[in-house]
Amino acid sequence: MPELHEKIRAIRMMKGIKQSELAELLGMKQQSFSKIENGKTAITCEMAEKIAKHFGFLGRLEMTQFYEAHILRLTVSRV
């Protein structure tokens, strides 16, 4: 199962949002957000909730469910 940072990257890309755009909405530098997406910086629960809300989800759980239902399923069906 992919890690949270991998799910965030996949959803961001699926929604067509640039790292710099999301970083600005979160009040951080693009480089800092890149480190989160690459797993070099741990994601706090608070940050995961903020990211999920900027993606239009109620929270991290709904974001994870979306990933599993729409992105992970597409990946598995291609194999």
PDB file of N, CA, C and O in Angstrom, chain B, residues numbered from 101:
ATOM      1  N   MET B 101       0.848  -1.182   0.000  1.00  0.00           N
ATOM      2  CA  MET B 101       0.000   0.000   0.000  1.00  0.00           C
ATOM      3  C   MET B 101       0.891   1.243   0.000  1.00  0.00           C
ATOM      4  O   MET B 101       1.823   1.340   0.799  1.00  0.00           O
ATOM      5  N   PRO B 102       0.613   2.172  -0.877  1.00  0.00           N
ATOM      6  CA  PRO B 102       1.423   3.388  -0.947  1.00  0.00           C
ATOM      7  C   PRO B 102       1.362   4.205   0.352  1.00  0.00           C
ATOM      8  O   PRO B 102       0.379   4.164   1.092  1.00  0.00           O
ATOM      9  N   GLU B 103       2.424   4.931   0.593  1.00  0.00           N
ATOM     10  CA  GLU B 103       2.514   5.810   1.759  1.00  0.00           C
ATOM     11  C   GLU B 103       1.665   7.059   1.506  1.00  0.00           C
ATOM     12  O   GLU B 103       1.289   7.351   0.371  1.00  0.00           O
ATOM     13  N   LEU B 104       1.375   7.782   2.580  1.00  0.00           N
ATOM     14  CA  LEU B 104       0.532   8.974   2.476  1.00  0.00           C
ATOM     15  C   LEU B 104       1.125   9.996   1.503  1.00  0.00           C
ATOM     16  O   LEU B 104       0.389  10.593   0.717  1.00  0.00           O
ATOM     17  N   HIS B 105       2.428  10.204   1.545  1.00  0.00           N
ATOM     18  CA  HIS B 105       3.032  11.199   0.653  1.00  0.00           C
ATOM     19  C   HIS B 105       2.855  10.807  -0.816  1.00  0.00           C
ATOM     20  O   HIS B 105       2.721  11.682  -1.672  1.00  0.00           O
ATOM     21  N   GLU B 106       2.853   9.522  -1.117  1.00  0.00           N
ATOM     22  CA  GLU B 106       2.634   9.060  -2.493  1.00  0.00           C
ATOM     23  C   GLU B 106       1.184   9.286  -2.921  1.00  0.00           C
ATOM     24  O   GLU B 106       0.910   9.616  -4.075  1.00  0.00           O
ATOM     25  N   LYS B 107       0.273   9.105  -1.988  1.00  0.00           N
ATOM     26  CA  LYS B 107      -1.149   9.343  -2.278  1.00  0.00           C
ATOM     27  C   LYS B 107      -1.387  10.819  -2.560  1.00  0.00           C
ATOM     28  O   LYS B 107      -2.122  11.176  -3.481  1.00  0.00           O
ATOM     29  N   ILE B 108      -0.756  11.675  -1.754  1.00  0.00           N
ATOM     30  CA  ILE B 108      -0.912  13.118  -1.935  1.00  0.00           C
ATOM     31  C   ILE B 108      -0.409  13.528  -3.311  1.00  0.00           C
ATOM     32  O   ILE B 108      -1.075  14.287  -4.016  1.00  0.00           O
ATOM     33  N   ARG B 109       0.749  13.037  -3.694  1.00  0.00           N
ATOM     34  CA  ARG B 109       1.317  13.379  -5.006  1.00  0.00           C
ATOM     35  C   ARG B 109       0.379  12.913  -6.131  1.00  0.00           C
ATOM     36  O   ARG B 109       0.109  13.672  -7.061  1.00  0.00           O
ATOM     37  N   ALA B 110      -0.110  11.689  -6.052  1.00  0.00           N
ATOM     38  CA  ALA B 110      -0.976  11.150  -7.102  1.00  0.00           C
ATOM     39  C   ALA B 110      -2.269  11.956  -7.230  1.00  0.00           C
ATOM     40  O   ALA B 110      -2.709  12.256  -8.340  1.00  0.00           O
ATOM     41  N   ILE B 111      -2.865  12.299  -6.111  1.00  0.00           N
ATOM     42  CA  ILE B 111      -4.115  13.070  -6.151  1.00  0.00           C
ATOM     43  C   ILE B 111      -3.846  14.474  -6.684  1.00  0.00           C
ATOM     44  O   ILE B 111      -4.621  14.989  -7.490  1.00  0.00           O
ATOM     45  N   ARG B 112      -2.761  15.093  -6.245  1.00  0.00           N
ATOM     46  CA  ARG B 112      -2.417  16.434  -6.735  1.00  0.00           C
ATOM     47  C   ARG B 112      -2.256  16.414  -8.249  1.00  0.00           C
ATOM     48  O   ARG B 112      -2.779  17.283  -8.946  1.00  0.00           O
ATOM     49  N   MET B 113      -1.542  15.435  -8.747  1.00  0.00           N
ATOM     50  CA  MET B 113      -1.319  15.344 -10.189  1.00  0.00           C
ATOM     51  C   MET B 113      -2.625  15.053 -10.938  1.00  0.00           C
ATOM     52  O   MET B 113      -2.869  15.609 -12.009  1.00  0.00           O
ATOM     53  N   MET B 114      -3.455  14.184 -10.372  1.00  0.00           N
ATOM     54  CA  MET B 114      -4.736  13.855 -10.995  1.00  0.00           C
ATOM     55  C   MET B 114      -5.624  15.098 -11.099  1.00  0.00           C
ATOM     56  O   MET B 114      -6.352  15.270 -12.077  1.00  0.00           O
ATOM     57  N   LYS B 115      -5.556  15.955 -10.088  1.00  0.00           N
ATOM     58  CA  LYS B 115      -6.378  17.162 -10.072  1.00  0.00           C
ATOM     59  C   LYS B 115      -5.744  18.311 -10.861  1.00  0.00           C
ATOM     60  O   LYS B 115      -6.351  19.369 -11.018  1.00  0.00           O
ATOM     61  N   GLY B 116      -4.517  18.097 -11.356  1.00  0.00           N
ATOM     62  CA  GLY B 116      -3.861  19.118 -12.162  1.00  0.00           C
ATOM     63  C   GLY B 116      -3.384  20.321 -11.369  1.00  0.00           C
ATOM     64  O   GLY B 116      -3.339  21.434 -11.892  1.00  0.00           O
ATOM     65  N   ILE B 117      -3.030  20.105 -10.116  1.00  0.00           N
ATOM     66  CA  ILE B 117      -2.551  21.185  -9.259  1.00  0.00           C
ATOM     67  C   ILE B 117      -1.026  21.136  -9.217  1.00  0.00           C
ATOM     68  O   ILE B 117      -0.444  20.067  -9.030  1.00  0.00           O
ATOM     69  N   LYS B 118      -0.382  22.279  -9.390  1.00  0.00           N
ATOM     70  CA  LYS B 118       1.075  22.355  -9.323  1.00  0.00           C
ATOM     71  C   LYS B 118       1.520  22.360  -7.856  1.00  0.00           C
ATOM     72  O   LYS B 118       0.799  22.820  -6.971  1.00  0.00           O
ATOM     73  N   GLN B 119       2.717  21.839  -7.627  1.00  0.00           N
ATOM     74  CA  GLN B 119       3.283  21.865  -6.274  1.00  0.00           C
ATOM     75  C   GLN B 119       3.324  23.289  -5.743  1.00  0.00           C
ATOM     76  O   GLN B 119       2.968  23.536  -4.591  1.00  0.00           O
ATOM     77  N   SER B 120       3.750  24.210  -6.569  1.00  0.00           N
ATOM     78  CA  SER B 120       3.884  25.605  -6.127  1.00  0.00           C
ATOM     79  C   SER B 120       2.541  26.205  -5.732  1.00  0.00           C
ATOM     80  O   SER B 120       2.469  26.992  -4.788  1.00  0.00           O
ATOM     81  N   GLU B 121       1.476  25.842  -6.443  1.00  0.00           N
ATOM     82  CA  GLU B 121       0.137  26.349  -6.121  1.00  0.00           C
ATOM     83  C   GLU B 121      -0.323  25.826  -4.767  1.00  0.00           C
ATOM     84  O   GLU B 121      -0.818  26.586  -3.934  1.00  0.00           O
ATOM     85  N   LEU B 122      -0.156  24.527  -4.554  1.00  0.00           N
ATOM     86  CA  LEU B 122      -0.593  23.936  -3.293  1.00  0.00           C
ATOM     87  C   LEU B 122       0.267  24.445  -2.135  1.00  0.00           C
ATOM     88  O   LEU B 122      -0.242  24.720  -1.048  1.00  0.00           O
ATOM     89  N   ALA B 123       1.562  24.566  -2.375  1.00  0.00           N
ATOM     90  CA  ALA B 123       2.459  25.074  -1.334  1.00  0.00           C
ATOM     91  C   ALA B 123       2.033  26.477  -0.906  1.00  0.00           C
ATOM     92  O   ALA B 123       2.015  26.789   0.285  1.00  0.00           O
ATOM     93  N   GLU B 124       1.693  27.314  -1.871  1.00  0.00           N
ATOM     94  CA  GLU B 124       1.262  28.680  -1.556  1.00  0.00           C
ATOM     95  C   GLU B 124      -0.013  28.676  -0.718  1.00  0.00           C
ATOM     96  O   GLU B 124      -0.128  29.434   0.245  1.00  0.00           O
ATOM     97  N   LEU B 125      -0.969  27.826  -1.082  1.00  0.00           N
ATOM     98  CA  LEU B 125      -2.216  27.722  -0.316  1.00  0.00           C
ATOM     99  C   LEU B 125      -1.957  27.260   1.114  1.00  0.00           C
ATOM    100  O   LEU B 125      -2.674  27.638   2.041  1.00  0.00           O
ATOM    101  N   LEU B 126      -0.924  26.439   1.281  1.00  0.00           N
ATOM    102  CA  LEU B 126      -0.589  25.908   2.604  1.00  0.00           C
ATOM    103  C   LEU B 126       0.346  26.831   3.380  1.00  0.00           C
ATOM    104  O   LEU B 126       0.648  26.573   4.546  1.00  0.00           O
ATOM    105  N   GLY B 127       0.804  27.903   2.738  1.00  0.00           N
ATOM    106  CA  GLY B 127       1.685  28.860   3.401  1.00  0.00           C
ATOM    107  C   GLY B 127       3.106  28.351   3.563  1.00  0.00           C
ATOM    108  O   GLY B 127       3.753  28.621   4.575  1.00  0.00           O
ATOM    109  N   MET B 128       3.596  27.616   2.572  1.00  0.00           N
ATOM    110  CA  MET B 128       4.971  27.112   2.638  1.00  0.00           C
ATOM    111  C   MET B 128       5.639  27.272   1.290  1.00  0.00           C
ATOM    112  O   MET B 128       4.983  27.575   0.295  1.00  0.00           O
ATOM    113  N   LYS B 129       6.946  27.068   1.258  1.00  0.00           N
ATOM    114  CA  LYS B 129       7.699  27.135   0.013  1.00  0.00           C
ATOM    115  C   LYS B 129       7.490  25.847  -0.775  1.00  0.00           C
ATOM    116  O   LYS B 129       7.230  24.787  -0.206  1.00  0.00           O
ATOM    117  N   GLN B 130       7.610  25.961  -2.094  1.00  0.00           N
ATOM    118  CA  GLN B 130       7.454  24.802  -2.973  1.00  0.00           C
ATOM    119  C   GLN B 130       8.466  23.724  -2.630  1.00  0.00           C
ATOM    120  O   GLN B 130       8.147  22.536  -2.679  1.00  0.00           O
ATOM    121  N   GLN B 131       9.688  24.126  -2.282  1.00  0.00           N
ATOM    122  CA  GLN B 131      10.732  23.164  -1.949  1.00  0.00           C
ATOM    123  C   GLN B 131      10.352  22.345  -0.708  1.00  0.00           C
ATOM    124  O   GLN B 131      10.624  21.146  -0.637  1.00  0.00           O
ATOM    125  N   SER B 132       9.728  22.999   0.252  1.00  0.00           N
ATOM    126  CA  SER B 132       9.290  22.296   1.467  1.00  0.00           C
ATOM    127  C   SER B 132       8.192  21.292   1.149  1.00  0.00           C
ATOM    128  O   SER B 132       8.176  20.183   1.684  1.00  0.00           O
ATOM    129  N   PHE B 133       7.274  21.689   0.274  1.00  0.00           N
ATOM    130  CA  PHE B 133       6.201  20.772  -0.104  1.00  0.00           C
ATOM    131  C   PHE B 133       6.749  19.605  -0.908  1.00  0.00           C
ATOM    132  O   PHE B 133       6.280  18.476  -0.763  1.00  0.00           O
ATOM    133  N   SER B 134       7.733  19.866  -1.748  1.00  0.00           N
ATOM    134  CA  SER B 134       8.375  18.805  -2.518  1.00  0.00           C
ATOM    135  C   SER B 134       8.976  17.754  -1.587  1.00  0.00           C
ATOM    136  O   SER B 134       8.872  16.556  -1.850  1.00  0.00           O
ATOM    137  N   LYS B 135       9.599  18.197  -0.512  1.00  0.00           N
ATOM    138  CA  LYS B 135      10.183  17.261   0.454  1.00  0.00           C
ATOM    139  C   LYS B 135       9.097  16.402   1.107  1.00  0.00           C
ATOM    140  O   LYS B 135       9.331  15.227   1.393  1.00  0.00           O
ATOM    141  N   ILE B 136       7.925  16.970   1.342  1.00  0.00           N
ATOM    142  CA  ILE B 136       6.802  16.203   1.894  1.00  0.00           C
ATOM    143  C   ILE B 136       6.378  15.135   0.892  1.00  0.00           C
ATOM    144  O   ILE B 136       6.232  13.966   1.248  1.00  0.00           O
ATOM    145  N   GLU B 137       6.179  15.539  -0.368  1.00  0.00           N
ATOM    146  CA  GLU B 137       5.734  14.593  -1.389  1.00  0.00           C
ATOM    147  C   GLU B 137       6.752  13.486  -1.665  1.00  0.00           C
ATOM    148  O   GLU B 137       6.381  12.370  -2.027  1.00  0.00           O
ATOM    149  N   ASN B 138       8.012  13.798  -1.495  1.00  0.00           N
ATOM    150  CA  ASN B 138       9.053  12.807  -1.744  1.00  0.00           C
ATOM    151  C   ASN B 138       9.377  11.959  -0.520  1.00  0.00           C
ATOM    152  O   ASN B 138      10.256  11.099  -0.576  1.00  0.00           O
ATOM    153  N   GLY B 139       8.676  12.195   0.582  1.00  0.00           N
ATOM    154  CA  GLY B 139       8.876  11.399   1.780  1.00  0.00           C
ATOM    155  C   GLY B 139      10.111  11.777   2.580  1.00  0.00           C
ATOM    156  O   GLY B 139      10.510  11.045   3.486  1.00  0.00           O
ATOM    157  N   LYS B 140      10.722  12.916   2.256  1.00  0.00           N
ATOM    158  CA  LYS B 140      11.917  13.362   2.979  1.00  0.00           C
ATOM    159  C   LYS B 140      11.571  14.112   4.255  1.00  0.00           C
ATOM    160  O   LYS B 140      12.394  14.215   5.165  1.00  0.00           O
ATOM    161  N   THR B 141      10.355  14.636   4.321  1.00  0.00           N
ATOM    162  CA  THR B 141       9.852  15.313   5.506  1.00  0.00           C
ATOM    163  C   THR B 141       8.555  14.631   5.923  1.00  0.00           C
ATOM    164  O   THR B 141       7.668  14.408   5.099  1.00  0.00           O
ATOM    165  N   ALA B 142       8.452  14.309   7.185  1.00  0.00           N
ATOM    166  CA  ALA B 142       7.240  13.648   7.687  1.00  0.00           C
ATOM    167  C   ALA B 142       6.036  14.593   7.603  1.00  0.00           C
ATOM    168  O   ALA B 142       6.164  15.807   7.765  1.00  0.00           O
ATOM    169  N   ILE B 143       4.892  14.016   7.352  1.00  0.00           N
ATOM    170  CA  ILE B 143       3.647  14.781   7.276  1.00  0.00           C
ATOM    171  C   ILE B 143       2.945  14.680   8.624  1.00  0.00           C
ATOM    172  O   ILE B 143       2.661  13.584   9.107  1.00  0.00           O
ATOM    173  N   THR B 144       2.671  15.821   9.218  1.00  0.00           N
ATOM    174  CA  THR B 144       1.921  15.814  10.474  1.00  0.00           C
ATOM    175  C   THR B 144       0.451  15.552  10.156  1.00  0.00           C
ATOM    176  O   THR B 144       0.006  15.744   9.025  1.00  0.00           O
ATOM    177  N   CYS B 145      -0.282  15.121  11.146  1.00  0.00           N
ATOM    178  CA  CYS B 145      -1.729  14.905  10.961  1.00  0.00           C
ATOM    179  C   CYS B 145      -2.403  16.210  10.565  1.00  0.00           C
ATOM    180  O   CYS B 145      -3.295  16.225   9.717  1.00  0.00           O
ATOM    181  N   GLU B 146      -1.975  17.296  11.181  1.00  0.00           N
ATOM    182  CA  GLU B 146      -2.553  18.606  10.879  1.00  0.00           C
ATOM    183  C   GLU B 146      -2.309  18.989   9.412  1.00  0.00           C
ATOM    184  O   GLU B 146      -3.214  19.478   8.736  1.00  0.00           O
ATOM    185  N   MET B 147      -1.093  18.766   8.932  1.00  0.00           N
ATOM    186  CA  MET B 147      -0.770  19.093   7.540  1.00  0.00           C
ATOM    187  C   MET B 147      -1.548  18.196   6.581  1.00  0.00           C
ATOM    188  O   MET B 147      -2.030  18.671   5.553  1.00  0.00           O
ATOM    189  N   ALA B 148      -1.678  16.919   6.895  1.00  0.00           N
ATOM    190  CA  ALA B 148      -2.439  15.999   6.046  1.00  0.00           C
ATOM    191  C   ALA B 148      -3.897  16.454   5.946  1.00  0.00           C
ATOM    192  O   ALA B 148      -4.501  16.380   4.875  1.00  0.00           O
ATOM    193  N   GLU B 149      -4.452  16.918   7.047  1.00  0.00           N
ATOM    194  CA  GLU B 149      -5.832  17.412   7.037  1.00  0.00           C
ATOM    195  C   GLU B 149      -5.955  18.662   6.165  1.00  0.00           C
ATOM    196  O   GLU B 149      -6.909  18.796   5.399  1.00  0.00           O
ATOM    197  N   LYS B 150      -4.995  19.570   6.283  1.00  0.00           N
ATOM    198  CA  LYS B 150      -5.014  20.795   5.467  1.00  0.00           C
ATOM    199  C   LYS B 150      -4.922  20.464   3.983  1.00  0.00           C
ATOM    200  O   LYS B 150      -5.660  21.018   3.168  1.00  0.00           O
ATOM    201  N   ILE B 151      -4.020  19.566   3.643  1.00  0.00           N
ATOM    202  CA  ILE B 151      -3.858  19.171   2.242  1.00  0.00           C
ATOM    203  C   ILE B 151      -5.148  18.560   1.718  1.00  0.00           C
ATOM    204  O   ILE B 151      -5.603  18.898   0.626  1.00  0.00           O
ATOM    205  N   ALA B 152      -5.733  17.665   2.492  1.00  0.00           N
ATOM    206  CA  ALA B 152      -6.986  17.016   2.087  1.00  0.00           C
ATOM    207  C   ALA B 152      -8.077  18.050   1.842  1.00  0.00           C
ATOM    208  O   ALA B 152      -8.823  17.944   0.868  1.00  0.00           O
ATOM    209  N   LYS B 153      -8.177  19.037   2.704  1.00  0.00           N
ATOM    210  CA  LYS B 153      -9.216  20.065   2.554  1.00  0.00           C
ATOM    211  C   LYS B 153      -8.968  20.922   1.318  1.00  0.00           C
ATOM    212  O   LYS B 153      -9.918  21.327   0.648  1.00  0.00           O
ATOM    213  N   HIS B 154      -7.698  21.205   1.005  1.00  0.00           N
ATOM    214  CA  HIS B 154      -7.396  21.969  -0.206  1.00  0.00           C
ATOM    215  C   HIS B 154      -7.710  21.162  -1.465  1.00  0.00           C
ATOM    216  O   HIS B 154      -7.959  21.735  -2.526  1.00  0.00           O
ATOM    217  N   PHE B 155      -7.698  19.850  -1.350  1.00  0.00           N
ATOM    218  CA  PHE B 155      -8.088  18.986  -2.472  1.00  0.00           C
ATOM    219  C   PHE B 155      -9.602  18.867  -2.583  1.00  0.00           C
ATOM    220  O   PHE B 155     -10.106  18.323  -3.566  1.00  0.00           O
ATOM    221  N   GLY B 156     -10.336  19.368  -1.589  1.00  0.00           N
ATOM    222  CA  GLY B 156     -11.795  19.325  -1.622  1.00  0.00           C
ATOM    223  C   GLY B 156     -12.411  18.186  -0.828  1.00  0.00           C
ATOM    224  O   GLY B 156     -13.602  17.907  -0.963  1.00  0.00           O
ATOM    225  N   PHE B 157     -11.606  17.524   0.002  1.00  0.00           N
ATOM    226  CA  PHE B 157     -12.105  16.429   0.829  1.00  0.00           C
ATOM    227  C   PHE B 157     -12.427  16.940   2.228  1.00  0.00           C
ATOM    228  O   PHE B 157     -11.943  17.993   2.643  1.00  0.00           O
ATOM    229  N   LEU B 158     -13.244  16.186   2.944  1.00  0.00           N
ATOM    230  CA  LEU B 158     -13.566  16.553   4.323  1.00  0.00           C
ATOM    231  C   LEU B 158     -12.374  16.365   5.243  1.00  0.00           C
ATOM    232  O   LEU B 158     -12.246  17.058   6.252  1.00  0.00           O
ATOM    233  N   GLY B 159     -11.505  15.435   4.899  1.00  0.00           N
ATOM    234  CA  GLY B 159     -10.329  15.173   5.717  1.00  0.00           C
ATOM    235  C   GLY B 159      -9.453  14.102   5.112  1.00  0.00           C
ATOM    236  O   GLY B 159      -9.687  13.637   3.996  1.00  0.00           O
ATOM    237  N   ARG B 160      -8.432  13.714   5.872  1.00  0.00           N
ATOM    238  CA  ARG B 160      -7.450  12.733   5.404  1.00  0.00           C
ATOM    239  C   ARG B 160      -8.080  11.381   5.080  1.00  0.00           C
ATOM    240  O   ARG B 160      -7.698  10.739   4.102  1.00  0.00           O
ATOM    241  N   LEU B 161      -9.032  10.949   5.886  1.00  0.00           N
ATOM    242  CA  LEU B 161      -9.678   9.657   5.647  1.00  0.00           C
ATOM    243  C   LEU B 161     -10.402   9.644   4.307  1.00  0.00           C
ATOM    244  O   LEU B 161     -10.274   8.688   3.542  1.00  0.00           O
ATOM    245  N   GLU B 162     -11.157  10.691   4.019  1.00  0.00           N
ATOM    246  CA  GLU B 162     -11.873  10.755   2.741  1.00  0.00           C
ATOM    247  C   GLU B 162     -10.887  10.822   1.574  1.00  0.00           C
ATOM    248  O   GLU B 162     -11.143  10.238   0.522  1.00  0.00           O
ATOM    249  N   MET B 163      -9.773  11.518   1.744  1.00  0.00           N
ATOM    250  CA  MET B 163      -8.749  11.589   0.705  1.00  0.00           C
ATOM    251  C   MET B 163      -8.166  10.202   0.435  1.00  0.00           C
ATOM    252  O   MET B 163      -7.974   9.820  -0.720  1.00  0.00           O
ATOM    253  N   THR B 164      -7.890   9.460   1.490  1.00  0.00           N
ATOM    254  CA  THR B 164      -7.356   8.104   1.346  1.00  0.00           C
ATOM    255  C   THR B 164      -8.368   7.188   0.663  1.00  0.00           C
ATOM    256  O   THR B 164      -8.000   6.382  -0.192  1.00  0.00           O
ATOM    257  N   GLN B 165      -9.620   7.308   1.030  1.00  0.00           N
ATOM    258  CA  GLN B 165     -10.667   6.496   0.405  1.00  0.00           C
ATOM    259  C   GLN B 165     -10.790   6.814  -1.085  1.00  0.00           C
ATOM    260  O   GLN B 165     -10.977   5.913  -1.903  1.00  0.00           O
ATOM    261  N   PHE B 166     -10.685   8.086  -1.429  1.00  0.00           N
ATOM    262  CA  PHE B 166     -10.720   8.493  -2.842  1.00  0.00           C
ATOM    263  C   PHE B 166      -9.548   7.859  -3.590  1.00  0.00           C
ATOM    264  O   PHE B 166      -9.719   7.324  -4.686  1.00  0.00           O
ATOM    265  N   TYR B 167      -8.368   7.923  -2.995  1.00  0.00           N
ATOM    266  CA  TYR B 167      -7.182   7.334  -3.621  1.00  0.00           C
ATOM    267  C   TYR B 167      -7.393   5.849  -3.887  1.00  0.00           C
ATOM    268  O   TYR B 167      -7.130   5.360  -4.986  1.00  0.00           O
ATOM    269  N   GLU B 168      -7.867   5.145  -2.879  1.00  0.00           N
ATOM    270  CA  GLU B 168      -8.056   3.695  -3.008  1.00  0.00           C
ATOM    271  C   GLU B 168      -9.128   3.352  -4.035  1.00  0.00           C
ATOM    272  O   GLU B 168      -8.996   2.371  -4.766  1.00  0.00           O
ATOM    273  N   ALA B 169     -10.180   4.147  -4.093  1.00  0.00           N
ATOM    274  CA  ALA B 169     -11.292   3.854  -5.003  1.00  0.00           C
ATOM    275  C   ALA B 169     -10.998   4.252  -6.448  1.00  0.00           C
ATOM    276  O   ALA B 169     -11.480   3.603  -7.376  1.00  0.00           O
ATOM    277  N   HIS B 170     -10.215   5.307  -6.646  1.00  0.00           N
ATOM    278  CA  HIS B 170     -10.058   5.836  -7.999  1.00  0.00           C
ATOM    279  C   HIS B 170      -8.657   5.690  -8.582  1.00  0.00           C
ATOM    280  O   HIS B 170      -8.513   5.387  -9.766  1.00  0.00           O
ATOM    281  N   ILE B 171      -7.643   5.895  -7.785  1.00  0.00           N
ATOM    282  CA  ILE B 171      -6.281   5.858  -8.322  1.00  0.00           C
ATOM    283  C   ILE B 171      -5.675   4.473  -8.180  1.00  0.00           C
ATOM    284  O   ILE B 171      -5.135   3.930  -9.144  1.00  0.00           O
ATOM    285  N   LEU B 172      -5.758   3.900  -6.999  1.00  0.00           N
ATOM    286  CA  LEU B 172      -5.190   2.577  -6.777  1.00  0.00           C
ATOM    287  C   LEU B 172      -5.884   1.544  -7.658  1.00  0.00           C
ATOM    288  O   LEU B 172      -5.229   0.656  -8.203  1.00  0.00           O
ATOM    289  N   ARG B 173      -7.184   1.651  -7.799  1.00  0.00           N
ATOM    290  CA  ARG B 173      -7.952   0.712  -8.629  1.00  0.00           C
ATOM    291  C   ARG B 173      -7.505   0.796 -10.087  1.00  0.00           C
ATOM    292  O   ARG B 173      -7.392  -0.233 -10.752  1.00  0.00           O
ATOM    293  N   LEU B 174      -7.251   1.998 -10.592  1.00  0.00           N
ATOM    294  CA  LEU B 174      -6.770   2.155 -11.967  1.00  0.00           C
ATOM    295  C   LEU B 174      -5.397   1.539 -12.132  1.00  0.00           C
ATOM    296  O   LEU B 174      -5.113   0.911 -13.152  1.00  0.00           O
ATOM    297  N   THR B 175      -4.553   1.713 -11.149  1.00  0.00           N
ATOM    298  CA  THR B 175      -3.196   1.171 -11.196  1.00  0.00           C
ATOM    299  C   THR B 175      -3.233  -0.352 -11.204  1.00  0.00           C
ATOM    300  O   THR B 175      -2.519  -0.985 -11.982  1.00  0.00           O
ATOM    301  N   VAL B 176      -4.052  -0.940 -10.354  1.00  0.00           N
ATOM    302  CA  VAL B 176      -4.160  -2.397 -10.259  1.00  0.00           C
ATOM    303  C   VAL B 176      -4.764  -2.980 -11.532  1.00  0.00           C
ATOM    304  O   VAL B 176      -4.336  -4.043 -11.980  1.00  0.00           O
ATOM    305  N   SER B 177      -5.752  -2.303 -12.124  1.00  0.00           N
ATOM    306  CA  SER B 177      -6.399  -2.849 -13.312  1.00  0.00           C
ATOM    307  C   SER B 177      -5.492  -2.821 -14.543  1.00  0.00           C
ATOM    308  O   SER B 177      -5.739  -3.550 -15.503  1.00  0.00           O
ATOM    309  N   ARG B 178      -4.445  -1.990 -14.527  1.00  0.00           N
ATOM    310  CA  ARG B 178      -3.510  -1.924 -15.642  1.00  0.00           C
ATOM    311  C   ARG B 178      -2.503  -3.062 -15.604  1.00  0.00           C
ATOM    312  O   ARG B 178      -1.876  -3.363 -16.620  1.00  0.00           O
ATOM    313  N   VAL B 179      -2.339  -3.697 -14.458  1.00  0.00           N
ATOM    314  CA  VAL B 179      -1.330  -4.767 -14.299  1.00  0.00           C
ATOM    315  C   VAL B 179      -1.799  -6.061 -14.864  1.00  0.00           C
ATOM    316  O   VAL B 179      -1.075  -7.056 -14.812  1.00  0.00           O
TER     317      VAL B 179
END
